[in-house]
Amino acid sequence: MTAEGFLEGRRLQMARGVLLQCIMGGYPAARFYGSDDGDLALVAEPSQIHALPWSDEPRALAICDADELTGESSRLSTRGQLKAVIARYAARGLAPVVATELEFFVFAPNTDPTQPFKPPVGLDGRREDGQSAFSVSSNNGLRPFFSEVYKCMAALGLPRDTFMHEMGVSQFEINLLHGDPLLLADQTFLFKHLLKEVALKHGLTVVCMAKPLAHTPGSSMHIHQSIVEIGSGKNVFSDDNGQPTAMFRHFIGGQQAGMAEFTALFAPNVNSYQRLCHPYASPNNACWSHDNRAAGLRIPASSPVARRVENRLPGADANPYLAIAASLAAGLHGIEHELEPTASIQGEFEVPDNLSLPCTLHAALERLKRSQLAKELFGKEFIEGYIASKTMELTSFFDEITPWERRVLAAQA
């Protein structure tokens, strides 16, 4: 809308169904969002109104809540769902603290989707071939791109912790500083938007798919989680002697109880499961461990004040609001019901059947469909609408025949 209209406080409204729009652009049946498809009000978050530093003409972006016209938050809004989870913690005198690690690929433009993505041509005239993991070299020619990314992050107030070249070809990772979950979800959303916009200016393509390249590690969005007392700021995962508390155990127990049922919320696309089917550093399990990257729930080595639980299941393609909400809601469920976790695992291990997770989108949606816990924590309207939208996307995928099928199966008897 125009700056004048925004500053005058003119209300911006949007049809409820847009919150269930699938990634191809269509919508599930109207019964999933109200048969009248009435309007929602988009209410700007005052602290998240930003002039866009990459824009050649003055433009601004405002992150908004989607509220019913009666004033309450829409149950279809993932940002609203996260705010509701945070409020449930606050009612117990607790505040969750999170940080996200986001991985992404930087590619040359890809005008033909039937062809694989390729890294950009570097300063040495070659394309990176996978030998630059954790390297400080800049021969990939991306320094101007990253310099503008850093400047735009500063302009948007996005504090960064560490940036590195990851294991994949032209794959990178950023660690955002820990803080309030809603703020971190907003920052993760803004950062992904910033990346794509700045890349376009530099003739590049940023891809946040979970698995854009075959035979290459996928991209995750690990979520680090701890809980502090409101007021004192004390980490409730550690006692006065620096030892793990019962609340720490119960939080892990809740994560384990919800992980399989919530897999479709952490891994929302067909491609998400390409990342998870090769489980090194992308664990498709609900095991927990001290500093073992093969476990879905990892306890990083840290001091007692920084004791936290890392959920390693979400991919870079996950909705940050929904993934953080689902992870924190599962942990709170464990605290409220004093759920005990399984024994921790170390070293190489086989995943027990009761801790394995769905390995396809279809299986994950079926598990979510049967989940009473998901409906209890997020509401029947949201879960059924989400499943309806994701089922449309899965059906669209099955409407296409892949190159592998034509290459391998066409000659079979």
Sine and cosine of phi, psi and omega as CSV:
sin_phi,cos_phi,sin_psi,cos_psi,sin_omega,cos_omega
0.00,0.00,0.22,-0.98,-0.01,-1.00
-0.94,0.34,0.45,-0.89,0.05,-1.00
-0.86,0.50,-0.61,0.80,-0.01,-1.00
-0.89,0.46,-0.71,0.71,0.00,-1.00
-0.90,0.44,-0.64,0.77,0.01,-1.00
-0.91,0.42,-0.72,0.70,-0.05,-1.00
-0.94,0.35,-0.42,0.91,0.08,-1.00
-0.97,0.24,-0.13,0.99,-0.01,-1.00
0.99,0.16,0.36,0.93,0.01,-1.00
-0.90,0.45,0.74,-0.67,-0.07,-1.00
-0.97,0.23,0.74,-0.67,0.06,-1.00
-0.98,-0.22,0.80,-0.60,-0.05,-1.00
-0.88,-0.48,0.43,-0.90,-0.05,-1.00
-0.53,-0.85,0.58,-0.81,0.00,-1.00
-0.88,0.47,0.63,-0.77,-0.01,-1.00
-0.84,0.55,-0.60,0.80,-0.08,-1.00
-0.88,0.48,-0.39,0.92,-0.02,-1.00
-0.87,0.49,-0.49,0.87,0.00,-1.00
-0.94,0.35,-0.24,0.97,0.07,-1.00
-0.92,-0.39,0.23,0.97,0.03,-1.00
-0.88,0.48,0.73,-0.68,-0.01,-1.00
-0.99,0.10,0.17,-0.99,-0.15,-0.99
-0.94,0.34,-0.27,0.96,0.09,-1.00
-1.00,0.06,-0.17,0.99,0.04,-1.00
0.93,-0.36,-0.22,0.98,-0.03,-1.00
-1.00,0.06,-0.03,-1.00,-0.06,-1.00
-0.73,-0.69,0.55,-0.84,0.15,-0.99
-0.95,0.32,0.03,-1.00,-0.01,-1.00
-0.84,0.54,0.54,-0.84,-0.09,-1.00
-0.88,0.48,-0.37,0.93,-0.02,-1.00
-0.90,0.44,-0.32,0.95,-0.02,-1.00
-0.99,0.15,-0.25,0.97,0.02,-1.00
-0.73,-0.69,0.30,0.96,0.02,-1.00
0.99,-0.16,0.87,-0.49,-0.15,-0.99
-0.87,0.49,-0.42,0.91,0.02,-1.00
-0.98,0.18,-0.28,0.96,-0.08,-1.00
0.76,0.65,0.79,0.61,-0.01,-1.00
-0.94,0.33,0.05,-1.00,-0.09,-1.00
-1.00,0.05,0.44,-0.90,0.25,-0.97
-0.92,-0.39,0.41,-0.91,0.11,-0.99
-0.99,-0.12,0.75,-0.66,0.11,-0.99
-1.00,-0.06,0.93,-0.37,-0.09,-1.00
-0.95,-0.32,0.91,-0.42,-0.09,-1.00
-0.92,0.40,0.67,-0.74,0.13,-0.99
-0.98,0.17,0.90,-0.43,-0.12,-0.99
-0.82,0.57,-0.54,0.84,-0.04,-1.00
-0.99,0.12,-0.06,1.00,-0.06,-1.00
-0.82,-0.57,0.76,0.65,0.11,-0.99
-0.91,-0.41,0.88,-0.47,-0.18,-0.98
-0.75,-0.66,0.75,-0.66,0.27,-0.96
-0.94,0.35,0.68,-0.73,-0.10,-0.99
-1.00,0.01,0.95,-0.32,-0.14,-0.99
-0.93,0.36,-0.32,0.95,-0.02,-1.00
-1.00,0.04,-0.14,0.99,-0.07,-1.00
-0.99,0.13,0.71,-0.70,0.03,-1.00
-0.95,0.31,-0.46,0.89,0.08,-1.00
-0.93,-0.38,0.45,-0.89,-0.07,-1.00
-0.88,0.48,0.88,-0.47,0.05,-1.00
-0.63,-0.77,0.44,-0.90,0.02,-1.00
-0.70,-0.72,0.37,-0.93,0.03,-1.00
-0.80,-0.61,0.71,-0.71,0.06,-1.00
-0.84,-0.55,0.85,-0.52,0.13,-0.99
-0.97,0.25,0.74,-0.67,-0.12,-0.99
-0.84,-0.54,0.47,-0.88,0.26,-0.97
-1.00,0.03,0.57,-0.82,0.08,-1.00
-0.98,-0.18,0.96,-0.29,-0.07,-1.00
-0.92,-0.39,0.56,-0.83,0.15,-0.99
-0.89,0.45,0.40,-0.92,-0.02,-1.00
-0.91,0.41,-0.27,0.96,0.08,-1.00
-0.99,0.16,-0.16,0.99,0.09,-1.00
0.92,-0.38,-0.43,0.90,-0.03,-1.00
-0.99,0.16,0.36,-0.93,-0.01,-1.00
-0.92,0.40,0.64,-0.77,0.06,-1.00
-0.94,0.35,0.71,-0.70,0.04,-1.00
-0.94,0.33,-0.21,0.98,0.05,-1.00
-1.00,0.06,-0.13,0.99,-0.05,-1.00
-1.00,0.07,0.84,-0.54,0.02,-1.00
-0.94,0.35,-0.55,0.84,0.08,-1.00
-0.91,0.41,-0.63,0.77,0.07,-1.00
-0.90,0.43,-0.61,0.79,0.04,-1.00
-0.89,0.46,-0.68,0.73,0.02,-1.00
-0.90,0.43,-0.66,0.75,0.03,-1.00
-0.89,0.47,-0.59,0.81,0.01,-1.00
-0.92,0.38,-0.62,0.78,0.04,-1.00
-0.91,0.42,-0.70,0.72,0.01,-1.00
-0.87,0.49,-0.63,0.78,0.01,-1.00
-0.91,0.42,-0.57,0.82,0.03,-1.00
-0.92,0.39,-0.59,0.81,0.12,-0.99
-0.90,0.43,-0.72,0.70,-0.05,-1.00
-0.87,0.49,-0.56,0.83,0.03,-1.00
-0.89,0.45,-0.35,0.94,0.05,-1.00
-0.98,-0.18,0.15,0.99,-0.01,-1.00
0.97,0.23,0.39,0.92,-0.08,-1.00
-0.85,-0.53,0.44,-0.90,0.06,-1.00
-0.70,-0.72,0.87,-0.49,0.07,-1.00
-0.95,0.30,0.52,-0.86,0.07,-1.00
-0.82,-0.57,0.75,-0.67,-0.03,-1.00
-0.72,-0.69,0.31,-0.95,0.19,-0.98
-0.61,-0.79,0.52,-0.86,0.04,-1.00
-0.89,-0.45,0.59,-0.81,0.17,-0.99
-0.92,-0.38,0.87,-0.50,-0.07,-1.00
-0.90,-0.44,0.81,-0.58,0.09,-1.00
-0.97,-0.24,0.49,-0.87,-0.03,-1.00
-0.37,-0.93,0.32,-0.95,0.04,-1.00
-0.93,-0.37,0.56,-0.83,0.13,-0.99
-0.91,-0.42,0.89,-0.45,-0.08,-1.00
-0.86,-0.51,0.26,-0.96,0.24,-0.97
-0.94,0.35,0.35,-0.94,0.05,-1.00
-0.81,0.58,0.61,-0.79,-0.02,-1.00
-0.84,-0.54,1.00,-0.09,-0.08,-1.00
-1.00,0.07,-0.27,0.96,-0.01,-1.00
-0.87,-0.49,0.98,-0.21,-0.06,-1.00
-0.91,0.41,-0.16,0.99,0.08,-1.00
-0.99,0.17,-0.17,0.99,-0.01,-1.00
-0.97,-0.24,0.54,-0.84,-0.01,-1.00
-0.90,0.43,0.42,-0.91,0.13,-0.99
-0.92,0.40,0.51,-0.86,0.07,-1.00
-0.78,-0.63,0.56,-0.83,0.09,-1.00
-0.93,0.36,0.34,-0.94,0.02,-1.00
-0.92,0.39,0.34,-0.94,0.13,-0.99
-0.96,0.29,0.79,-0.61,-0.07,-1.00
-0.99,0.10,-0.04,-1.00,-0.01,-1.00
-0.91,0.41,-0.38,0.93,0.02,-1.00
-1.00,0.00,0.13,0.99,0.03,-1.00
0.99,0.14,0.08,1.00,-0.02,-1.00
-0.89,-0.45,0.31,-0.95,0.13,-0.99
-1.00,-0.08,0.63,-0.78,0.03,-1.00
-0.84,0.54,0.62,-0.78,-0.05,-1.00
-0.87,-0.49,0.25,0.97,0.09,-1.00
0.98,-0.22,0.21,0.98,-0.02,-1.00
-0.97,-0.25,0.31,0.95,-0.11,-0.99
-0.93,-0.38,0.22,0.98,-0.02,-1.00
-0.84,0.54,0.78,-0.62,0.04,-1.00
0.88,0.47,0.34,0.94,-0.02,-1.00
-0.99,0.11,0.46,-0.89,0.09,-1.00
-0.99,-0.13,0.05,1.00,-0.02,-1.00
-0.92,0.38,0.50,-0.87,0.05,-1.00
-0.86,-0.52,0.38,0.92,-0.03,-1.00
-0.94,0.33,-0.11,0.99,0.06,-1.00
-0.96,0.27,-0.11,0.99,0.08,-1.00
0.97,0.24,0.24,0.97,-0.08,-1.00
-1.00,-0.09,0.06,1.00,-0.06,-1.00
-0.86,0.51,-0.69,0.73,0.04,-1.00
-0.87,0.50,-0.62,0.78,0.04,-1.00
-0.89,0.46,-0.77,0.64,-0.04,-1.00
-0.93,0.37,-0.52,0.86,0.06,-1.00
-0.88,0.48,-0.67,0.74,0.03,-1.00
-0.95,0.32,-0.57,0.82,0.09,-1.00
-0.85,0.53,-0.72,0.69,-0.01,-1.00
-0.88,0.47,-0.68,0.73,-0.01,-1.00
-0.90,0.43,-0.66,0.75,0.00,-1.00
-0.94,0.35,-0.59,0.81,0.08,-1.00
-0.87,0.50,-0.71,0.70,0.01,-1.00
-0.88,0.47,-0.66,0.76,-0.01,-1.00
-0.91,0.41,-0.52,0.85,0.01,-1.00
-1.00,0.00,0.01,1.00,0.00,-1.00
0.95,0.31,0.55,0.83,0.01,-1.00
-0.99,-0.17,0.99,-0.17,0.01,-1.00
-0.96,0.29,0.70,-0.72,0.01,-1.00
-0.92,-0.40,0.55,-0.83,0.04,-1.00
-0.99,-0.10,-0.98,0.19,0.01,-1.00
-0.81,-0.59,0.49,-0.87,0.07,-1.00
-0.80,-0.60,0.66,-0.75,0.00,-1.00
-0.45,-0.89,0.34,-0.94,0.17,-0.99
-0.99,0.14,0.81,-0.58,-0.04,-1.00
-1.00,0.01,-0.16,-0.99,-0.15,-0.99
-0.95,0.31,-0.46,0.89,-0.06,-1.00
-0.98,0.22,0.21,-0.98,0.05,-1.00
-0.94,0.35,0.89,-0.46,-0.03,-1.00
0.84,0.54,0.62,0.78,0.01,-1.00
-0.95,-0.32,0.65,-0.76,-0.06,-1.00
-0.72,-0.69,0.27,-0.96,0.00,-1.00
-0.64,-0.76,0.64,-0.77,0.15,-0.99
-0.86,-0.51,0.62,-0.78,0.14,-0.99
-0.95,-0.32,0.88,-0.48,0.05,-1.00
-1.00,0.05,0.56,-0.83,-0.04,-1.00
-0.91,0.41,0.60,-0.80,-0.05,-1.00
-0.93,0.36,0.45,-0.89,0.01,-1.00
0.07,-1.00,-0.39,-0.92,-0.01,-1.00
-0.87,0.50,0.72,-0.69,-0.08,-1.00
-0.85,0.53,-0.64,0.76,-0.01,-1.00
-0.91,0.41,-0.66,0.75,0.04,-1.00
-0.88,0.47,-0.68,0.73,-0.01,-1.00
-0.92,0.39,-0.58,0.81,0.07,-1.00
-0.91,0.42,-0.69,0.73,0.06,-1.00
-0.87,0.49,-0.71,0.70,-0.03,-1.00
-0.91,0.42,-0.63,0.78,0.02,-1.00
-0.91,0.42,-0.69,0.73,0.06,-1.00
-0.87,0.49,-0.74,0.68,-0.02,-1.00
-0.89,0.45,-0.64,0.77,-0.03,-1.00
-0.90,0.43,-0.68,0.73,0.01,-1.00
-0.89,0.45,-0.65,0.76,0.03,-1.00
-0.90,0.43,-0.70,0.72,0.02,-1.00
-0.86,0.52,-0.73,0.69,-0.02,-1.00
-0.82,0.58,-0.76,0.65,-0.07,-1.00
-0.91,0.41,-0.64,0.77,-0.02,-1.00
-0.93,0.37,-0.71,0.70,0.00,-1.00
-0.92,0.40,-0.61,0.79,0.03,-1.00
-0.86,0.52,-0.67,0.74,0.00,-1.00
-0.87,0.50,-0.62,0.79,0.03,-1.00
-0.89,0.45,-0.48,0.88,-0.07,-1.00
-0.98,-0.19,0.23,0.97,0.03,-1.00
0.93,0.36,0.51,0.86,-0.04,-1.00
-0.84,-0.54,0.17,-0.99,0.07,-1.00
-0.78,-0.62,0.84,-0.54,0.11,-0.99
-0.99,-0.13,0.75,-0.66,-0.06,-1.00
-0.85,-0.52,0.82,-0.58,0.04,-1.00
-0.94,-0.35,0.43,0.90,0.16,-0.99
-0.88,0.47,0.42,-0.91,0.04,-1.00
-0.94,0.34,-0.53,0.85,-0.06,-1.00
-0.51,-0.86,0.98,0.18,-0.06,-1.00
-0.99,0.16,-0.35,0.94,-0.04,-1.00
-0.83,-0.56,0.67,-0.74,0.10,-0.99
-0.95,0.31,0.45,-0.90,0.07,-1.00
0.85,0.52,0.46,0.89,-0.03,-1.00
-0.63,-0.77,0.61,-0.79,0.03,-1.00
-0.82,0.57,0.55,-0.84,0.03,-1.00
-1.00,0.09,-0.07,-1.00,-0.04,-1.00
-0.92,-0.38,0.78,-0.63,-0.06,-1.00
-0.95,-0.32,0.16,-0.99,0.24,-0.97
-0.71,-0.70,0.97,0.23,0.00,-1.00
-0.90,0.44,0.60,-0.80,-0.02,-1.00
-0.88,-0.47,0.89,-0.46,0.07,-1.00
-1.00,-0.06,0.73,-0.68,-0.14,-0.99
-0.71,-0.71,0.73,-0.68,0.20,-0.98
-0.63,-0.78,0.12,-0.99,-0.01,-1.00
-0.72,-0.70,0.69,-0.72,0.05,-1.00
-0.85,-0.53,0.39,-0.92,0.11,-0.99
-0.96,0.27,0.71,-0.70,0.09,-1.00
-0.93,0.38,0.76,-0.65,-0.02,-1.00
0.97,-0.26,-0.92,0.39,-0.04,-1.00
-0.99,0.17,-0.47,0.88,-0.06,-1.00
0.97,0.26,0.19,0.98,-0.03,-1.00
-0.96,0.29,0.72,-0.70,0.05,-1.00
-0.95,0.30,0.91,-0.41,-0.08,-1.00
-0.98,0.22,-0.04,1.00,0.07,-1.00
-0.99,0.17,-0.21,0.98,-0.01,-1.00
-0.81,-0.59,0.65,-0.76,0.04,-1.00
-1.00,0.02,-0.09,-1.00,-0.08,-1.00
-0.91,0.41,-0.34,0.94,0.03,-1.00
-0.99,-0.11,0.12,0.99,0.02,-1.00
0.99,0.16,0.21,0.98,-0.01,-1.00
-0.99,-0.11,0.44,-0.90,0.03,-1.00
-0.89,0.45,0.59,-0.81,-0.06,-1.00
-0.99,-0.13,0.16,-0.99,0.11,-0.99
-0.88,0.47,-0.58,0.81,0.00,-1.00
-0.90,0.44,-0.57,0.82,0.08,-1.00
-0.88,0.47,-0.73,0.68,0.02,-1.00
-0.88,0.47,-0.70,0.72,-0.04,-1.00
-0.91,0.41,-0.59,0.81,0.04,-1.00
-0.88,0.48,-0.71,0.71,0.03,-1.00
-0.90,0.44,-0.67,0.74,0.04,-1.00
-0.85,0.52,-0.64,0.77,0.05,-1.00
-0.92,0.38,-0.64,0.77,0.07,-1.00
-0.85,0.52,-0.71,0.71,0.00,-1.00
-0.90,0.44,-0.63,0.78,-0.03,-1.00
-0.91,0.41,-0.51,0.86,-0.07,-1.00
-0.98,-0.18,-0.18,0.98,-0.20,-0.98
-0.90,0.44,-0.72,0.69,-0.02,-1.00
-0.93,0.37,-0.65,0.76,-0.03,-1.00
-0.95,0.33,-0.43,0.90,-0.04,-1.00
-0.98,-0.21,0.15,0.99,-0.05,-1.00
-0.82,0.57,-0.63,0.77,-0.01,-1.00
-0.91,0.41,-0.34,0.94,0.06,-1.00
-0.99,0.13,-0.49,0.87,0.02,-1.00
-1.00,0.04,-0.48,0.87,-0.06,-1.00
-0.79,-0.62,0.99,0.13,-0.28,-0.96
-1.00,0.03,-0.07,1.00,-0.11,-0.99
-0.80,-0.60,0.32,-0.95,0.07,-1.00
-0.80,0.60,-0.70,0.72,-0.05,-1.00
-0.92,0.39,-0.37,0.93,0.00,-1.00
-0.83,0.56,-0.56,0.83,-0.11,-0.99
-1.00,0.10,-0.23,0.97,0.19,-0.98
-0.91,0.42,-0.61,0.79,0.07,-1.00
-0.92,0.40,-0.64,0.77,-0.14,-0.99
-0.99,0.12,-0.28,0.96,-0.05,-1.00
-0.98,0.21,-0.25,0.97,0.14,-0.99
-0.92,-0.40,1.00,-0.05,-0.37,-0.93
-0.98,0.20,0.00,1.00,0.01,-1.00
-0.89,0.45,0.85,-0.52,0.00,-1.00
0.89,0.46,0.08,1.00,0.10,-1.00
-0.74,-0.67,0.92,0.39,-0.24,-0.97
-0.96,0.29,0.81,-0.58,0.05,-1.00
-0.99,-0.17,0.91,0.42,-0.01,-1.00
-0.42,-0.91,0.27,-0.96,0.01,-1.00
-0.95,-0.32,0.41,0.91,0.10,-1.00
-0.96,0.29,0.37,-0.93,0.09,-1.00
-0.77,-0.64,0.47,-0.88,-0.11,-0.99
-0.38,-0.92,0.39,-0.92,0.15,-0.99
-1.00,0.09,0.96,-0.29,0.14,-0.99
0.86,0.50,0.67,0.74,0.08,-1.00
-0.86,-0.52,0.90,-0.43,-0.09,-1.00
-0.97,0.25,-0.07,1.00,0.07,-1.00
-1.00,0.08,-0.15,0.99,-0.01,-1.00
-1.00,-0.04,0.61,-0.80,0.05,-1.00
-0.91,0.42,-0.48,0.87,0.04,-1.00
-0.86,-0.51,0.93,-0.36,-0.07,-1.00
-0.93,-0.37,0.68,-0.73,0.12,-0.99
-0.98,-0.20,0.98,-0.20,-0.04,-1.00
-0.90,0.44,0.49,-0.87,0.09,-1.00
-0.90,0.44,0.81,-0.59,-0.07,-1.00
-0.31,-0.95,0.16,-0.99,0.15,-0.99
-0.97,0.26,0.32,-0.95,0.00,-1.00
-0.84,0.55,-0.58,0.81,-0.04,-1.00
-0.92,0.38,-0.37,0.93,-0.02,-1.00
-0.95,-0.31,0.28,0.96,-0.01,-1.00
-0.86,0.51,0.74,-0.67,-0.10,-0.99
-0.44,-0.90,0.21,-0.98,0.03,-1.00
-0.89,-0.46,0.81,-0.59,0.01,-1.00
-0.98,-0.20,0.88,-0.47,0.10,-0.99
-1.00,0.02,0.93,-0.37,-0.12,-0.99
-0.99,-0.13,0.08,1.00,-0.06,-1.00
-0.97,0.23,-0.68,0.73,-0.12,-0.99
-0.87,0.49,0.61,-0.79,0.09,-1.00
-1.00,-0.08,0.16,-0.99,0.03,-1.00
-0.90,0.44,-0.29,0.96,0.00,-1.00
-1.00,0.07,-0.06,1.00,-0.04,-1.00
-0.95,0.30,0.51,-0.86,0.14,-0.99
-0.94,0.33,0.89,-0.46,-0.09,-1.00
-0.88,0.47,-0.58,0.81,0.02,-1.00
-0.90,0.44,-0.72,0.70,-0.07,-1.00
-0.96,0.29,-0.66,0.75,-0.02,-1.00
-0.90,0.43,-0.69,0.73,0.02,-1.00
-0.92,0.39,-0.67,0.74,0.01,-1.00
-0.87,0.48,-0.71,0.71,-0.04,-1.00
-0.91,0.41,-0.67,0.75,-0.02,-1.00
-0.92,0.39,-0.72,0.69,0.00,-1.00
-0.93,0.38,-0.60,0.80,0.01,-1.00
-0.90,0.43,-0.64,0.77,0.04,-1.00
-0.90,0.44,-0.68,0.73,0.02,-1.00
-0.89,0.45,-0.66,0.75,0.02,-1.00
-0.92,0.40,-0.61,0.80,0.08,-1.00
-0.85,0.53,-0.66,0.75,0.03,-1.00
-0.91,0.42,-0.63,0.78,0.03,-1.00
-0.91,0.40,-0.71,0.71,-0.05,-1.00
-0.91,0.41,-0.54,0.84,-0.05,-1.00
-0.96,-0.28,0.14,0.99,0.05,-1.00
0.77,0.64,0.76,0.65,0.00,-1.00
-0.97,0.25,0.69,-0.73,0.03,-1.00
-0.99,-0.11,0.67,-0.74,0.04,-1.00
-0.98,0.20,0.20,-0.98,0.16,-0.99
-0.94,0.35,0.09,-1.00,0.12,-0.99
-0.91,0.41,0.57,-0.82,0.05,-1.00
-0.94,0.34,0.38,-0.93,0.02,-1.00
-0.89,-0.45,0.43,-0.90,0.07,-1.00
-0.62,-0.78,0.37,-0.93,0.04,-1.00
0.91,0.41,-0.38,-0.92,0.06,-1.00
-0.97,0.24,0.62,-0.79,-0.07,-1.00
-0.47,-0.88,0.36,-0.93,0.15,-0.99
-0.98,-0.22,0.67,-0.74,-0.06,-1.00
-0.98,0.21,0.84,-0.54,0.08,-1.00
-0.90,0.45,0.47,-0.88,-0.03,-1.00
-0.83,0.55,-0.61,0.79,-0.06,-1.00
-0.96,0.28,-0.13,0.99,0.02,-1.00
-0.90,-0.44,0.13,0.99,0.08,-1.00
-0.99,0.15,0.39,-0.92,-0.08,-1.00
-0.87,-0.49,0.33,-0.94,0.06,-1.00
-0.84,0.54,0.62,-0.78,-0.08,-1.00
-0.92,-0.40,0.15,0.99,0.14,-0.99
-0.65,-0.76,0.34,-0.94,0.04,-1.00
-0.90,0.45,-0.62,0.78,0.01,-1.00
-0.87,0.49,-0.74,0.68,0.00,-1.00
-0.90,0.43,-0.62,0.78,0.00,-1.00
-0.92,0.40,-0.64,0.77,0.03,-1.00
-0.93,0.38,-0.60,0.80,0.06,-1.00
-0.90,0.44,-0.65,0.76,0.03,-1.00
-0.91,0.41,-0.67,0.75,0.02,-1.00
-0.91,0.42,-0.61,0.80,-0.01,-1.00
-0.88,0.47,-0.56,0.83,-0.02,-1.00
-1.00,0.05,-0.05,1.00,-0.15,-0.99
-0.99,0.13,0.94,-0.33,0.14,-0.99
-0.95,0.31,-0.51,0.86,0.01,-1.00
-0.89,0.46,-0.68,0.73,0.00,-1.00
-0.88,0.47,-0.67,0.74,0.00,-1.00
-0.93,0.36,-0.56,0.83,0.03,-1.00
-0.92,0.39,-0.64,0.76,-0.08,-1.00
-1.00,0.09,-0.53,0.85,-0.10,-1.00
-0.88,-0.47,-0.13,0.99,0.02,-1.00
1.00,-0.04,0.61,-0.79,-0.02,-1.00
-0.88,0.47,-0.62,0.78,-0.04,-1.00
-0.87,0.49,-0.72,0.69,-0.03,-1.00
-0.92,0.40,-0.75,0.66,-0.09,-1.00
-0.90,0.43,-0.71,0.71,0.00,-1.00
-0.92,0.40,-0.61,0.79,0.05,-1.00
-0.92,0.39,-0.66,0.75,0.03,-1.00
-0.88,0.48,-0.73,0.69,0.01,-1.00
-0.88,0.47,-0.65,0.76,0.00,-1.00
-0.89,0.46,-0.68,0.74,0.00,-1.00
-0.92,0.39,-0.70,0.71,-0.02,-1.00
-0.94,0.35,-0.50,0.87,0.07,-1.00
-0.92,0.40,-0.61,0.80,0.09,-1.00
-0.88,0.48,-0.67,0.74,-0.01,-1.00
-0.91,0.41,-0.67,0.75,0.02,-1.00
-0.90,0.43,-0.66,0.75,0.04,-1.00
-0.88,0.47,-0.66,0.75,0.03,-1.00
-0.88,0.47,-0.65,0.76,0.04,-1.00
-0.88,0.48,-0.69,0.72,-0.03,-1.00
-0.95,0.31,-0.21,0.98,0.07,-1.00
-0.97,0.24,-0.16,0.99,-0.01,-1.00
-0.93,-0.36,0.54,-0.84,0.07,-1.00
-0.98,-0.20,0.79,-0.62,-0.12,-0.99
-0.99,0.11,0.35,-0.94,0.08,-1.00
-0.85,0.53,-0.57,0.82,0.03,-1.00
-0.86,0.51,-0.68,0.73,-0.01,-1.00
-0.90,0.44,-0.67,0.74,0.01,-1.00
-0.93,0.36,-0.63,0.77,-0.06,-1.00
-0.95,0.33,-0.69,0.73,-0.17,-0.99
-1.00,-0.09,-0.60,0.80,-0.18,-0.98
-0.99,-0.10,-0.34,0.94,-0.11,-0.99
-0.89,0.46,-0.54,0.84,-0.06,-1.00
-1.00,0.03,-0.04,1.00,-0.04,-1.00
-0.96,0.27,0.50,-0.87,0.00,-1.00
-0.93,0.38,0.00,0.00,0.00,0.00
